[in-house]
Amino acid sequence: MRILILDPYVPFPLNRGTFYRAFNLARELGRRHEVDVFCLDDSNSAGHLPVFQEFSRRVHFHPFQNAPWQSLFPKRLLNPIPTTIEHWNQPSVKEAIHDFVKGRAYDLVHFCDLVMWQYVPPMEPRVLRVMDRSRVDLLFQNEELASLKMGFKERLLRHENLWKLRRYEAQVAAEISATVVCGPDDETFLRREVPSAKCIKVLANGVDEAMFRREDFPPCPDPEPTILFCGAMDYSPNVNGLAWYFENCDGQVLKQVPNRKVLVVGKNPVPRIRELARIEGVTVTGEVPDVRPYYQRAWVQMVPLLIGGGTRLKIVESLSIGTPVVSTPIGAQGLALEQGRHILLGTSPGEFATQLVLMLSDTKLRTQIAEEGRKRVLERYTWGMLGEELSRFYQKLAGIA
């Protein structure tokens, strides 16, 4: 198949969850098909072109800056396009993509996330158009509205954007051939809230098993019980989840494990995250050159997420390298991990704290969960397996297989 891949960022280096999915699926498609890749580039990423040229026929990084957020009146209120989509509108991109595809024939356009729909070029009716979603925007913004603290004005603006976004989602779903999502919760939401979505494929996120290989980074746990949280520290679900943990769970953990340590590892920590370093036993690292040594040090990784959808990459990476995981059910949605065998789950603050204490206190359980979780990930969630599954889906969609 000849596939055009459109991405709203250059997904390299791999320092964000969305980058892992976009890059690895593009690479796996490139290993099986003829792919051209067009990325919006907001950070002068030309030095990374050779990485993409290894698996692509042609690659283009187009210089890009997000449009300014619209003024409330008249631009935002009178514009039927959601402001979160309009923020990505730059006329030069359409022209550049038109030039990029001119004279080329494709069987399928694989575009990443809803913001790129406005740039999908007109094609012959036979050309399939498929949206791969690192998260479902409508679900994500609804959960943010329900979970985050915000003032009255901000809440009204969120409702206004959601109203427009619901219409936009329906319009896009009616025009594309299929949607690929990360988990069954995303699929359930779309089928309920966006009935025009015709074909939905669930494709979980995976792990580069060669990179997160336990044999290369064997466990070297710190002397004291150490909890790891790894993720982008300017991403609202991560910020909200850590705030929930320290406000509601950490005190309960300290009562039973008074010498516990917490490593908060990830780029761009916002002030609310940096302030956590004031808590005794808590280290906020900011961006690190390599997260794997922190997995080695940790006794357990916690995933206290309250907002669903999206990548769940931290879980499969952690288990692949042999670090067991305690998560909320929302944090682990979409992964076929069995409670008490591959992972420990806690919904309420009390349950979450209890599961963390259990994992930190019981060496035998910790070892069993790490081993069984690792086996499950390597059986089901490597990028090679997932890339092959996506390739078969695309061939079936095109009537090839």
N, C-alpha and C positions, 0 to 999 in steps of 0.2 A: 504493500500500500504506500501511497505518497501522502504524507501527513504534514500539514502546516501547524506549528505550535506557536501560540501567542501567549506571552507571559507579561504581567504588569510590573515585573522587576527582573533583574538579573539574579537568578537564584544561586548565587555563588559569591563568596565562600559560604559553606553550610553552617551558618550561625543563627538561623531561625527555623522554627518548625516548618513553616510554609515552604522555605527554600528546599528542605530535604525532600518533601513530596514532589514539588515541581521539577527539581533537578533529576531525581532518580527515575521518575516516570518518563521524563524526556529521554534520558539516557537509555532506559530499557526499550522504549519505542524505537530509538535510533539503532539499537542492536538488531532489531527485527524488521524494520521498514526503512524507507527513504524519508528522512525528516528534514524540514527547514525550520529554523528557530528564529523568531523575532521577539526581542525583549525590550521593554522600556528601561532605560538606564538613568538612574538619578544620582549615580556616584562615580562616574568616569571609570567604568569597569572593563575597558578595552584589554587590559592585561589578562583577563580571564577568557578571552576569545578562544585560545587554543584548547581549553578544557572542553568547550562545546563543539569545536571543530572535529574532535576525535570521534563523535558519533553523529554528526550532522552533515548534510550536503552543503548547506549554506547557513550562515548565522549573521544576524545584524543586531547590534545594540543601538537603540535610538535614544539620543539625549532627551531627558524628560524631567520636567518639574511639575508637581501637582498645581492645578489652578488654585488661586486663593479661595478660601471659603466665601461663599456668597453673602452679600449683605442681606439682611432679613427682608427689607422691602425696597424696591419692588422685585429684585431678582429672585430671591429664594421663594417667597410666597407665591409668585406668579409662574414659577417654573414647574412643570409637571414631573420633571426628572428629579429623583431624590438627590439631596445635596451631597450625600456620600458617594453617589455615582458621578455627579457633575464635577466633583473635586478632582476627578481623573480625566477630565475632558481637555484635550489639547489638539487643536485642528491639524497641526503639522504631523501628528501620528497617523491620521487617516491617509494623508498624502504619501507618507513614507511606506506604509504597508501596501498601498496601491502599487507603488513602484517596485516593492520587494516581490510581489506575486505576479507582476505583469509578465505575460507570456508563459506562465507556469500552470501546470494542471495538477490538481490535487484530488484525492479521494475523500479526505476528511480534514476538517479543521478542529484541532484540539486547543481550546482556549481556557486559560486558568482564571477562574473566579468571575463574578458577575460584572465587575468594573470593565472587563475587556470586551464585553458584548458590543459596546458602541464602536469598536474598531474592527469587528469581524467583517471582512470585505464581502461584497456581493459575489456569489458563486453560482455556478450552474445548479439546477435543482437536485441533480444526483449527488452533489457533494454534501457529505454528512457534516453537521456542526454539533460538536459535543463540548459541554462545559464541565471541566474538572474543578471541584470545589474543595478548597482547603477548609472552608467552613461555609455554612449556609447563612448568608447575611441576615435574612429576616429572623431566623431563629436566634442568632447571636445577639442582634440588637434588642429583641424582645427579652432575652435573659439578662442582658445588661440593664435594661430598664427596671426589671424586677429585682435585681440584686445590688446595684450600685446606689450609693447615696448621691443625690443631686437635688438642686433647688427647683423651685416651681417653674421658672422660665425654661431651664434646661429640660425638664420633664415634658413641657409642652412642645418644645422643638423636637424632642425625640419622637413624640407621638406623631407630629406632622411628617417627619421623615419616614416613619414606619408606614403611615397611610399611603404615601407615594411609593414606597419600596414594595409594598404588597402588590400594587398594580403593575409595577415594573417587573417584578418576579414573574407574574402571571403572563405578561406579554412575551418575555424572553422564553419562558418554558413552552409556550405555544408554538414558537418558531424554530426551536432547535430539535435535533434528532434524539438526544439523550443527555442525561445528567449523571455524572459520576460523583459520589459522595464518600466521606470517610467512614460512616457508621450507620447502622440500622436506625438509630434515633434520628439522624438527618433524613433518612428515607421516610420514616413515619411522619415526621413533621411536614415534609413536602407533599406527601400524598394527602394529608389532612388540610393543609393551608394553601397549597398551590395545585388545585386539581388539574390544571392544564399541563402539568408535567407528565409527559407521555411514557418515557422509558427511563427508569432510574437504576443505576448499577452501584452497588455498595462495594467499594474497594478500600480496605483498611490501609493504614500507613504501615510502613515496614522499617527494617533495619538493614544497614550495610554490615553483614555479619563478619566481613573481613576487617572492618574498622573497629567494631565493638566486639572484639574476640577475647574471650576470657583467658585463653592461653597466652596472649600477648600482654594482657593487663590483669594478672591474677589478683584476687582479693588481698589487700594489705590493710586490714581495718585499723583505724586509729585505736589507741589504748582505751579511750573512753567512748561510751556509746554515742555514735555520730549519725545524725539524721541529715540527709541531703535533700535540697530542693533545687532542681535545675530547670531553667527556662528563661526566656526573655523577660527582663525585669521592668519593661515599660509596657507590657501587654496586660490589659485590664483584668482578664480572668486570673492571671498569675498574681497580680497585686492584690486583688480581692481575696483570692484563696489564701495567700499568706497572712493577710490581715485577719481573716476568719480563724486561722489556726492559732495565731498568737493571742488573739482576744478571747478565744473560747476553749482551746485544747491544751496549749503549752503548759499552763499552770497545773493541769491534771497529770501531765507527763512528768513534770518536775517533782511532784509529790512522791512518785514511785521510782523515778530515775533522776535523782538530784544532780548527777554529774553529766547529764545529757549535753551534747553539743549539736549545734545546727549550722550547716553550711548552706548559704544562699548563693547560688552560682548562676550568673547570667549577665548579659550585656545591658547597658543603659538603665541601671537601677534608678527609679524615680525617688524623690525625697522621702516618700512614705516607706520605701524599702530601705533606703540608706539609714533611716532612723532605727531600724531593727538592730543594727550593730551595737546600739547602746545597751541592749539586753545581754545579760551575762551569759557567756557561752555561745553567742551567736556571731558568726562571721559573714559579712557581705563582701563577696570578692569582686563584683563587677565582671566585666568580660575577661575570660581566661583564654590562653592560646589553645588549650586542650582540656576538654571536660573529663576525659577518661581517668586521669589520676584521682579525680574527686570521687568517681564511682568506686575506684579501688579503696579509698579511705572510708567510705560510708558503710555503716552497718545496714542501713535501709534508706530507700528513697521514699519521700512522702509526696502525694499528689492530692492536695486538699482543694480540688477545684469544685466550684459551685455553679459554673457556667459551662454548659455542654457544647457539643459540636467541635469540629476541628480535628487536630492532629493526633494527640495522645502519643507523640513520638517518644517522650521521656520515659514512658513505661516500657515500650519494646526495646529501647536502647539499654535501659537499666537491666532488664531481665536477660538480654543477650550477653551482657558482660558479666552477669552473675550477681547483681545487686538486687535483693528482694524489694518488693514494693508494697506500701500501704496507701490505698487510694479511697476517695469517695466513689460511690457507684457512678456518679456523673463523670468523674475523671477517667474512668476505665470503660465507658460506654463504647460499644462497637468492637471490643476485643473479646474473643472467646476464651476468657480466663476464668477458671473456676475458683470461687471463694474457698479459702482454706487449703487449696492445693497449689494454685499458680500465683495467688495474690491474696492479700487480706484487705477487706473492705469495711469501711465504717461510714455510716450516714450522718448521725448526730455527733456533736462535739464529744460526748461521752464515749460513744462507740469508736470514734476515730482515735481518741487518746488511748483507749483500752487496746486497740489493735497495735498501735505503735509501741506501747509498753510491752505487750506480748512478744512482738518481734525483737525488741531490744533485749528482753530478758531470757528468751528461750533459744539457746544456740542451736539445738537440734531442729526446732521448727524453722528457724531462720535459714539453715542449710537446706532443709527439704523444700521450702518455698522457692529458694533461689534456683535449685536444680530443676524442679518441675516447671517453674516459669520459663527457665531458659530453654528447656526441651520444647515447650509449646511454641515459643517464639520462632525457634529455628525450624520447626515443622510447618509453620503457617505464615510467618510474617517477614520473610526476607524479600528484598526488592526484586530479586530475580524471579521469584515465584509470582509476585504481584504484577510485575511487568508482563510476564507470560499470560497471566489471567486477563489483563487489560487488552493485550494484543488479540487474544482469542475473541474477546467481546467485540472489539472493533471489526474483526474479520466477519463475525456472525452478523453484525449490524449492516455490513456492506454486502452481505450475501455471498461472501467468499468461502466461508466455512460452514 
